[in-house]
Amino acid sequence: MTRNNRLIPLYNIRFDKLGVNYIDGIITDEVMIENGAKNDKGEPMTRIITHETRITKKVIVIDKHQKKGTPKTQKAKRT
């Protein structure tokens, strides 16, 4: 959940493979508009607008502890 339209926090993302990986998911954008009106039962008439967008982003994982000239490993180090 986010509080503004410019930042989407991502938590607990981990890549165990060095090289090219992908983040793939769906962003659900939901806006609730309250205009102060009430229906016949006295309940607020809130308008909800929902839009879903699929997003795929490439992530390149490197081993920051690898020394120059040493061969690349297939598994990332676990810390």
Distance bins in CASP14 RR format, pairs under 12 A and 6 or more apart:
PFRMAT RR
TARGET T0000
AUTHOR 0000-0000-0000
RMODE 2
METHOD distances of the structure
MODEL  1
1 7 0 0 0 0 0 1 0 0 0 0 0
1 8 0 0 0 0 1 0 0 0 0 0 0
1 9 0 0 0 0 1 0 0 0 0 0 0
1 11 0 0 0 0 0 1 0 0 0 0 0
1 27 0 0 0 0 0 1 0 0 0 0 0
1 28 0 0 0 0 0 1 0 0 0 0 0
1 29 0 0 0 0 0 1 0 0 0 0 0
1 30 0 0 0 0 1 0 0 0 0 0 0
2 8 1 0 1 0 0 0 0 0 0 0 0
2 9 1 0 0 1 0 0 0 0 0 0 0
2 10 0 0 0 0 0 1 0 0 0 0 0
2 11 0 0 0 0 0 1 0 0 0 0 0
2 27 0 0 0 0 1 0 0 0 0 0 0
2 28 0 0 0 0 0 1 0 0 0 0 0
2 29 0 0 0 0 1 0 0 0 0 0 0
2 30 0 0 0 0 0 1 0 0 0 0 0
3 9 0 0 0 0 1 0 0 0 0 0 0
5 27 0 0 0 0 0 1 0 0 0 0 0
5 29 0 0 0 0 1 0 0 0 0 0 0
5 30 0 0 0 0 0 1 0 0 0 0 0
5 31 0 0 0 0 1 0 0 0 0 0 0
5 51 0 0 0 0 0 1 0 0 0 0 0
8 23 0 0 0 0 0 1 0 0 0 0 0
8 25 0 0 0 0 0 1 0 0 0 0 0
8 26 0 0 0 0 0 1 0 0 0 0 0
8 27 1 0 0 1 0 0 0 0 0 0 0
8 28 0 0 0 0 0 1 0 0 0 0 0
8 29 0 0 0 0 1 0 0 0 0 0 0
8 53 0 0 0 0 0 1 0 0 0 0 0
8 55 0 0 0 0 1 0 0 0 0 0 0
8 57 0 0 0 0 0 1 0 0 0 0 0
9 27 0 0 0 0 0 1 0 0 0 0 0
10 23 1 0 0 1 0 0 0 0 0 0 0
10 25 0 0 0 0 0 1 0 0 0 0 0
10 27 0 0 0 0 0 1 0 0 0 0 0
10 55 0 0 0 0 0 1 0 0 0 0 0
10 57 0 0 0 0 0 1 0 0 0 0 0
10 59 0 0 0 0 0 1 0 0 0 0 0
13 21 0 0 0 0 1 0 0 0 0 0 0
13 22 0 0 0 0 0 1 0 0 0 0 0
13 23 1 0 0 1 0 0 0 0 0 0 0
13 24 0 0 0 0 0 1 0 0 0 0 0
13 25 0 0 0 0 0 1 0 0 0 0 0
13 57 0 0 0 0 0 1 0 0 0 0 0
13 59 0 0 0 0 1 0 0 0 0 0 0
13 61 0 0 0 0 0 1 0 0 0 0 0
14 21 0 0 0 0 1 0 0 0 0 0 0
14 23 0 0 0 0 0 1 0 0 0 0 0
14 59 0 0 0 0 0 1 0 0 0 0 0
14 61 0 0 0 0 1 0 0 0 0 0 0
14 76 0 0 0 0 1 0 0 0 0 0 0
14 77 0 0 0 0 0 1 0 0 0 0 0
14 78 0 0 0 0 1 0 0 0 0 0 0
14 79 0 0 0 0 0 1 0 0 0 0 0
15 21 1 0 1 0 0 0 0 0 0 0 0
15 22 0 0 0 0 1 0 0 0 0 0 0
15 23 0 0 0 0 1 0 0 0 0 0 0
15 58 0 0 0 0 0 1 0 0 0 0 0
15 59 1 0 0 1 0 0 0 0 0 0 0
15 60 0 0 0 0 1 0 0 0 0 0 0
15 61 1 0 1 0 0 0 0 0 0 0 0
15 62 0 0 0 0 0 1 0 0 0 0 0
15 63 0 0 0 0 0 1 0 0 0 0 0
15 75 0 0 0 0 0 1 0 0 0 0 0
15 76 1 0 0 1 0 0 0 0 0 0 0
15 77 0 0 0 0 0 1 0 0 0 0 0
15 78 0 0 0 0 0 1 0 0 0 0 0
16 61 0 0 0 0 1 0 0 0 0 0 0
16 63 0 0 0 0 0 1 0 0 0 0 0
16 73 0 0 0 0 0 1 0 0 0 0 0
16 74 0 0 0 0 1 0 0 0 0 0 0
16 75 1 0 0 1 0 0 0 0 0 0 0
16 76 1 0 1 0 0 0 0 0 0 0 0
16 77 0 0 0 0 1 0 0 0 0 0 0
16 78 1 0 0 1 0 0 0 0 0 0 0
16 79 0 0 0 0 0 1 0 0 0 0 0
17 59 0 0 0 0 0 1 0 0 0 0 0
17 60 0 0 0 0 0 1 0 0 0 0 0
17 61 1 0 0 1 0 0 0 0 0 0 0
17 62 0 0 0 0 0 1 0 0 0 0 0
17 63 0 0 0 0 0 1 0 0 0 0 0
17 72 0 0 0 0 0 1 0 0 0 0 0
17 73 0 0 0 0 0 1 0 0 0 0 0
17 74 1 0 0 1 0 0 0 0 0 0 0
17 75 1 0 0 1 0 0 0 0 0 0 0
17 76 1 0 0 1 0 0 0 0 0 0 0
17 77 0 0 0 0 0 1 0 0 0 0 0
18 59 0 0 0 0 0 1 0 0 0 0 0
18 60 0 0 0 0 1 0 0 0 0 0 0
18 61 1 0 1 0 0 0 0 0 0 0 0
18 62 1 0 0 1 0 0 0 0 0 0 0
18 63 1 0 1 0 0 0 0 0 0 0 0
18 64 0 0 0 0 0 1 0 0 0 0 0
18 65 0 0 0 0 0 1 0 0 0 0 0
18 66 0 0 0 0 1 0 0 0 0 0 0
18 71 0 0 0 0 0 1 0 0 0 0 0
18 72 1 0 0 1 0 0 0 0 0 0 0
18 73 1 0 0 1 0 0 0 0 0 0 0
18 74 1 0 0 1 0 0 0 0 0 0 0
18 75 1 0 0 1 0 0 0 0 0 0 0
18 76 1 0 1 0 0 0 0 0 0 0 0
18 77 0 0 0 0 1 0 0 0 0 0 0
19 58 0 0 0 0 1 0 0 0 0 0 0
19 59 0 0 0 0 1 0 0 0 0 0 0
19 60 1 0 1 0 0 0 0 0 0 0 0
19 61 1 0 1 0 0 0 0 0 0 0 0
19 62 1 0 0 1 0 0 0 0 0 0 0
19 63 0 0 0 0 1 0 0 0 0 0 0
19 66 0 0 0 0 0 1 0 0 0 0 0
19 72 0 0 0 0 1 0 0 0 0 0 0
19 73 0 0 0 0 0 1 0 0 0 0 0
19 74 0 0 0 0 1 0 0 0 0 0 0
19 75 0 0 0 0 0 1 0 0 0 0 0
19 76 0 0 0 0 1 0 0 0 0 0 0
20 57 0 0 0 0 0 1 0 0 0 0 0
20 58 1 0 0 1 0 0 0 0 0 0 0
20 59 1 0 0 1 0 0 0 0 0 0 0
20 60 1 0 1 0 0 0 0 0 0 0 0
20 61 1 0 0 1 0 0 0 0 0 0 0
20 62 0 0 0 0 0 1 0 0 0 0 0
21 56 0 0 0 0 0 1 0 0 0 0 0
21 57 0 0 0 0 1 0 0 0 0 0 0
21 58 1 0 0 1 0 0 0 0 0 0 0
21 59 1 0 1 0 0 0 0 0 0 0 0
21 60 1 0 0 1 0 0 0 0 0 0 0
21 61 1 0 1 0 0 0 0 0 0 0 0
21 62 0 0 0 0 0 1 0 0 0 0 0
21 76 0 0 0 0 1 0 0 0 0 0 0
22 55 0 0 0 0 0 1 0 0 0 0 0
22 56 1 0 1 0 0 0 0 0 0 0 0
22 57 1 0 0 1 0 0 0 0 0 0 0
22 58 1 0 1 0 0 0 0 0 0 0 0
22 59 1 0 0 1 0 0 0 0 0 0 0
22 60 0 0 0 0 0 1 0 0 0 0 0
22 61 0 0 0 0 0 1 0 0 0 0 0
23 54 0 0 0 0 0 1 0 0 0 0 0
23 55 1 0 0 1 0 0 0 0 0 0 0
23 56 1 0 0 1 0 0 0 0 0 0 0
23 57 1 0 1 0 0 0 0 0 0 0 0
23 58 0 0 0 0 1 0 0 0 0 0 0
23 59 1 0 0 1 0 0 0 0 0 0 0
23 60 0 0 0 0 0 1 0 0 0 0 0
23 61 0 0 0 0 0 1 0 0 0 0 0
24 54 1 0 0 1 0 0 0 0 0 0 0
24 55 1 0 0 1 0 0 0 0 0 0 0
24 56 1 0 1 0 0 0 0 0 0 0 0
24 57 1 0 0 1 0 0 0 0 0 0 0
24 58 0 0 0 0 0 1 0 0 0 0 0
24 59 0 0 0 0 0 1 0 0 0 0 0
25 52 0 0 0 0 1 0 0 0 0 0 0
25 53 0 0 0 0 1 0 0 0 0 0 0
25 54 1 0 0 1 0 0 0 0 0 0 0
25 55 1 0 1 0 0 0 0 0 0 0 0
25 56 1 0 0 1 0 0 0 0 0 0 0
25 57 0 0 0 0 1 0 0 0 0 0 0
26 50 0 0 0 0 0 1 0 0 0 0 0
26 51 0 0 0 0 0 1 0 0 0 0 0
26 52 1 0 1 0 0 0 0 0 0 0 0
26 53 1 0 0 1 0 0 0 0 0 0 0
26 54 1 0 1 0 0 0 0 0 0 0 0
26 55 1 0 0 1 0 0 0 0 0 0 0
26 56 0 0 0 0 0 1 0 0 0 0 0
27 50 0 0 0 0 0 1 0 0 0 0 0
27 51 0 0 0 0 1 0 0 0 0 0 0
27 52 1 0 0 1 0 0 0 0 0 0 0
27 53 1 0 1 0 0 0 0 0 0 0 0
27 54 1 0 0 1 0 0 0 0 0 0 0
27 55 1 0 1 0 0 0 0 0 0 0 0
27 56 0 0 0 0 0 1 0 0 0 0 0
27 57 0 0 0 0 0 1 0 0 0 0 0
28 48 0 0 0 0 0 1 0 0 0 0 0
28 49 0 0 0 0 0 1 0 0 0 0 0
28 50 1 0 0 1 0 0 0 0 0 0 0
28 51 1 0 0 1 0 0 0 0 0 0 0
28 52 1 0 1 0 0 0 0 0 0 0 0
28 53 0 0 0 0 1 0 0 0 0 0 0
28 54 0 0 0 0 0 1 0 0 0 0 0
28 55 0 0 0 0 0 1 0 0 0 0 0
29 48 0 0 0 0 0 1 0 0 0 0 0
29 49 0 0 0 0 1 0 0 0 0 0 0
29 50 1 0 0 1 0 0 0 0 0 0 0
29 51 1 0 1 0 0 0 0 0 0 0 0
29 52 1 0 0 1 0 0 0 0 0 0 0
29 53 1 0 0 1 0 0 0 0 0 0 0
29 55 0 0 0 0 0 1 0 0 0 0 0
30 46 0 0 0 0 0 1 0 0 0 0 0
30 47 0 0 0 0 0 1 0 0 0 0 0
30 48 1 0 0 1 0 0 0 0 0 0 0
30 49 1 0 0 1 0 0 0 0 0 0 0
30 50 1 0 1 0 0 0 0 0 0 0 0
30 51 1 0 0 1 0 0 0 0 0 0 0
30 52 0 0 0 0 1 0 0 0 0 0 0
30 53 0 0 0 0 0 1 0 0 0 0 0
31 46 0 0 0 0 0 1 0 0 0 0 0
31 47 0 0 0 0 1 0 0 0 0 0 0
31 48 1 0 0 1 0 0 0 0 0 0 0
31 49 1 0 1 0 0 0 0 0 0 0 0
31 50 1 0 0 1 0 0 0 0 0 0 0
31 51 0 0 0 0 1 0 0 0 0 0 0
32 44 0 0 0 0 0 1 0 0 0 0 0
32 45 0 0 0 0 0 1 0 0 0 0 0
32 46 1 0 1 0 0 0 0 0 0 0 0
32 47 1 0 0 1 0 0 0 0 0 0 0
32 48 1 0 1 0 0 0 0 0 0 0 0
32 49 0 0 0 0 1 0 0 0 0 0 0
32 50 0 0 0 0 1 0 0 0 0 0 0
33 44 0 0 0 0 0 1 0 0 0 0 0
33 45 0 0 0 0 1 0 0 0 0 0 0
33 46 1 0 0 1 0 0 0 0 0 0 0
33 47 1 0 1 0 0 0 0 0 0 0 0
33 48 1 0 0 1 0 0 0 0 0 0 0
33 49 1 0 0 1 0 0 0 0 0 0 0
33 50 0 0 0 0 0 1 0 0 0 0 0
34 43 0 0 0 0 0 1 0 0 0 0 0
34 44 1 0 0 1 0 0 0 0 0 0 0
34 45 0 0 0 0 1 0 0 0 0 0 0
34 46 1 0 1 0 0 0 0 0 0 0 0
34 47 1 0 0 1 0 0 0 0 0 0 0
34 48 0 0 0 0 0 1 0 0 0 0 0
35 44 0 0 0 0 1 0 0 0 0 0 0
35 45 1 0 0 1 0 0 0 0 0 0 0
35 46 0 0 0 0 1 0 0 0 0 0 0
35 47 1 0 0 1 0 0 0 0 0 0 0
36 42 0 0 0 0 0 1 0 0 0 0 0
36 43 0 0 0 0 0 1 0 0 0 0 0
36 44 1 0 0 1 0 0 0 0 0 0 0
36 45 1 0 0 1 0 0 0 0 0 0 0
36 46 0 0 0 0 1 0 0 0 0 0 0
36 47 0 0 0 0 0 1 0 0 0 0 0
37 43 0 0 0 0 0 1 0 0 0 0 0
37 44 1 0 0 1 0 0 0 0 0 0 0
37 45 1 0 1 0 0 0 0 0 0 0 0
37 46 0 0 0 0 1 0 0 0 0 0 0
37 47 0 0 0 0 1 0 0 0 0 0 0
38 44 1 0 1 0 0 0 0 0 0 0 0
38 45 1 0 0 1 0 0 0 0 0 0 0
38 46 0 0 0 0 0 1 0 0 0 0 0
39 45 1 0 1 0 0 0 0 0 0 0 0
39 46 0 0 0 0 0 1 0 0 0 0 0
59 76 0 0 0 0 0 1 0 0 0 0 0
60 76 0 0 0 0 0 1 0 0 0 0 0
61 72 0 0 0 0 0 1 0 0 0 0 0
61 73 0 0 0 0 0 1 0 0 0 0 0
61 74 0 0 0 0 0 1 0 0 0 0 0
61 75 0 0 0 0 0 1 0 0 0 0 0
61 76 1 0 0 1 0 0 0 0 0 0 0
61 77 0 0 0 0 0 1 0 0 0 0 0
62 72 0 0 0 0 1 0 0 0 0 0 0
62 73 0 0 0 0 0 1 0 0 0 0 0
62 76 0 0 0 0 1 0 0 0 0 0 0
62 77 0 0 0 0 0 1 0 0 0 0 0
63 70 0 0 0 0 1 0 0 0 0 0 0
63 71 0 0 0 0 0 1 0 0 0 0 0
63 72 1 0 0 1 0 0 0 0 0 0 0
63 73 1 0 0 1 0 0 0 0 0 0 0
63 74 0 0 0 0 0 1 0 0 0 0 0
63 75 0 0 0 0 1 0 0 0 0 0 0
63 76 1 0 0 1 0 0 0 0 0 0 0
63 77 1 0 0 1 0 0 0 0 0 0 0
63 78 0 0 0 0 0 1 0 0 0 0 0
63 79 0 0 0 0 0 1 0 0 0 0 0
64 76 0 0 0 0 0 1 0 0 0 0 0
64 77 0 0 0 0 1 0 0 0 0 0 0
64 79 0 0 0 0 0 1 0 0 0 0 0
65 72 0 0 0 0 0 1 0 0 0 0 0
65 73 0 0 0 0 0 1 0 0 0 0 0
65 76 0 0 0 0 1 0 0 0 0 0 0
65 77 1 0 0 1 0 0 0 0 0 0 0
65 78 0 0 0 0 0 1 0 0 0 0 0
65 79 0 0 0 0 1 0 0 0 0 0 0
66 72 1 0 0 1 0 0 0 0 0 0 0
66 73 1 0 0 1 0 0 0 0 0 0 0
66 76 0 0 0 0 0 1 0 0 0 0 0
66 77 0 0 0 0 1 0 0 0 0 0 0
67 73 0 0 0 0 0 1 0 0 0 0 0
END
